[in-house]
Amino acid sequence: MSLPRSRSQTHFERASRSIPGGVNSPARAFGAVGGHPLIIDHADGAFLHDIDGNRLIDYIGSWGPHILGHRHPEVTKAIHAAVDKGTSFGAPNEMETELAELIKDAVPSIELVRMVSSGTEATMSAIRVARGFTGRDLIIKFAGCYHGHVDSLLVKAGSGALTHGNPSSPGVPKGCTADTLVLEYNHTDQLEEAFKTHPGKIACVILEPVVGNMGTVLPAPGYLETLRRLCSEHGTVLLFDEVMTGFRVAYGGAQERFKIRPDMTTLGKIVGGGMPVGAYGGRADIMQRVSPVGPVYQAGTLSGNPVAMAAGIATLKTLKTSDPYSRLEATTKTLCAGLAGAAQKAGVPFTINQVASMWTFFFAEGPITDLASAMKSDTKRFARFFWGLIDRGVYLACSQFEANFVSTAHTAELIDQTIASASDVLHEIARG
């Protein structure tokens, strides 16, 4: 039995008359699963509540930021206190320094950090700095890794670009991508060949150390180590895009979990506690190239916004003091084991990739280690799975090629409810 969705449909039709596609980000569109998006009214803890009055267990968490669940009391308290002082100053404030210090303490590879307003702005700026530092133009990215809608990076991108069939977006001049080399993730031989073919020309390598934008894909054993070695040998900046994995797979991000020290790092999502925040940082000698102390220009009117800084500070302090990571990982493993058992009983081919509190259920036989293997997934079955769970009060990412997230607000009872609902849907899928 379908949940009521008439008010969401009516509002979506209204939105579509004023907003392209009715949404302000294609990741929110339901193009991969059909139908129209649900219009959310409010959220609390592990739940979303839409305008039709439906309550849904949320495994998106605003695409990752809400590791503590929605409206965590410490975060909302900090936001309210900051708003009472003013929403924007256009001048330095104490909180941007405090958040920078928390980031440096958590991520030792970051010696200096610059705040921006989005993950896209962070990656765009970091690449410019890497090019300015090395005096080189070429960059390497990986097929299926998404680093925001930066022209030079919107080549074989993941996430919404995969879902909507536009890996290379119109409107990006050929010249913008002429210096972008695209390799397959987890293919060490391609890395070796790229550095051999372009000696002394590669400014940086940017990657999601754990991919979240072709679904969750983990680095193969030794892959990040090989990448670190090659970048060191060739004077290339190793840039970890930890917008998704930062403070998610460990307090210090993927670089803490996998014991790899990049030269630069981009952050977002959790670092802003649900507010629009991005950051990029790294070695002091690299970051000293950034204006006003260096020649590489980057600026932003709302960078270091006090309300956003307050949300980030409260989130990071709560994570540091409560240290929920082992519990989050255990909860996520319980969920994934339950989903795997349900799929096996139903006889539905599947692969589950999981690290810490990130996970993706692929409708494909594994292993899934790169874009090519991820793209073998049965997206029609995923669409049935998605809507079947919606009708049972469970909200997943609306694309096969996205990560889902568990928060500290997800209880054992909610995990059990999710597994039971998924079991029902998988058996329906198996029956055709």
C-alpha positions, 0 to 999 in steps of 0.5 A, a space after each residue: 500500500 502506497 503512502 499518501 503523496 498528493 501534497 508533495 506532487 502538487 507542490 512539486 508541480 508548483 516548484 517546477 514552474 519556478 525552478 529547473 526540474 523543480 529541484 535546486 540540486 539534481 541529486 534530489 530529483 527522482 529521475 533514476 527511480 521515477 515519480 516525484 520527490 517527496 517534499 520535506 516539512 521537518 526532521 528530527 533524530 533519524 526521521 524525515 517528515 514530509 508535507 503529506 504527514 509521512 514519517 520516514 527513517 532517513 538514511 541520507 542525513 542531508 547527503 551525509 552531514 547529519 552524523 548526529 541525526 537531525 536537530 541535535 540539541 547541541 548543534 541547534 543550541 549553537 546555531 540559535 546562539 550565533 543567530 542572536 549575534 548576527 548572521 553575517 559580518 563580512 569580517 573575521 570572527 572568533 568562531 572561524 578560528 576555533 573551527 580551523 583549530 578543531 580541523 587541524 587537531 583532527 586532521 594532522 595533514 592539515 597545517 593551514 585551512 581556508 573556509 569556503 561555503 561548499 564542497 565544490 568551492 573547496 575542490 575548485 580552490 584546492 586544485 588552483 592552489 595545487 597548480 599554483 604551487 607546482 607550476 603544472 597544469 595536468 590533473 588526474 581524477 578518477 571515473 565515477 568520483 564526483 568533486 562538485 560541478 567544477 568545469 575541469 572535474 565534470 568529466 566522467 563524474 559520479 552521483 547525479 551525473 551518472 544518474 542523469 546520463 550526463 557524465 560530461 556536462 554541456 556548457 563545459 568548454 573542451 579547453 577546461 578539460 584538456 588538462 584533466 586525465 581520467 583514470 579508473 579507480 583502483 587500477 594501479 597499472 593506470 596510475 603507473 602509466 600516467 606518471 610514466 607518460 607525463 613526467 614532471 607535468 602532473 600538478 595533482 591527483 584528486 580522489 575520494 579515498 572512499 568513493 561515495 558517488 558511484 555508490 560506496 566503493 572502497 580502495 583496494 589494499 595497497 592502492 592508496 599507498 601506491 598513489 602516495 608513493 607515486 605522488 611523492 616520487 614525482 612532486 605531485 600534490 596528493 589531494 584527498 576529497 574528504 567532503 563525504 568521508 571527513 569526520 564520517 569514516 573516522 574522526 580524522 577521516 579516511 586518511 586516519 582510517 587508512 593511515 595515508 597522509 595526503 598533501 591537501 584535503 577538502 572537507 564539507 558536509 559534517 564539518 558544517 553540521 548541516 550548514 553550507 560549509 566547505 574547507 580546504 587545507 594541507 601542508 603549510 608550504 602549499 597553503 602559504 601560496 593562497 592570497 593574501 599571503 601568496 599569489 593564488 587568489 580565492 575569496 568568498 563573501 560568506 566564507 567563515 559565516 558565523 552561524 555555519 561555523 557555530 554548527 560545525 564547532 558544535 558537531 565536531 566537539 560532540 563527535 570528539 567527546 562522545 566518540 561514537 565511531 565504533 558504535 556507528 560502525 557496529 550499527 551499520 554492520 548489523 544493518 548490512 548483514 540483515 540486508 544481505 541475509 534478506 537478499 540471500 533468502 529472496 534469491 536476489 543478486 546483490 553486493 553490499 559495500 560498507 565502511 564505517 557508517 557509509 553503505 550502498 546496496 548494489 543490485 549486482 553481483 560483486 565485487 564492485 571496485 570501480 565505475 565499470 563494475 558499479 554500472 552493471 547494477 540493475 537500476 530498475 530493481 533498485 527503483 522498485 526497492 527504493 519505492 517499496 521502502 518508501 511505502 514502508 517508511 524508509 528513505 534511501 538515496 534516490 539513486 543506485 549510485 549514491 552512498 547511504 549513511 547511518 547516524 547516532 540517532 538510528 536505534 536497534 529498533 529502527 535497524 530491525 524495522 529497516 531490515 524487515 521492510 527490505 526483506 518484504 520488498 526483496 521478496 516482492 522483487 524476486 517474485 517479479 
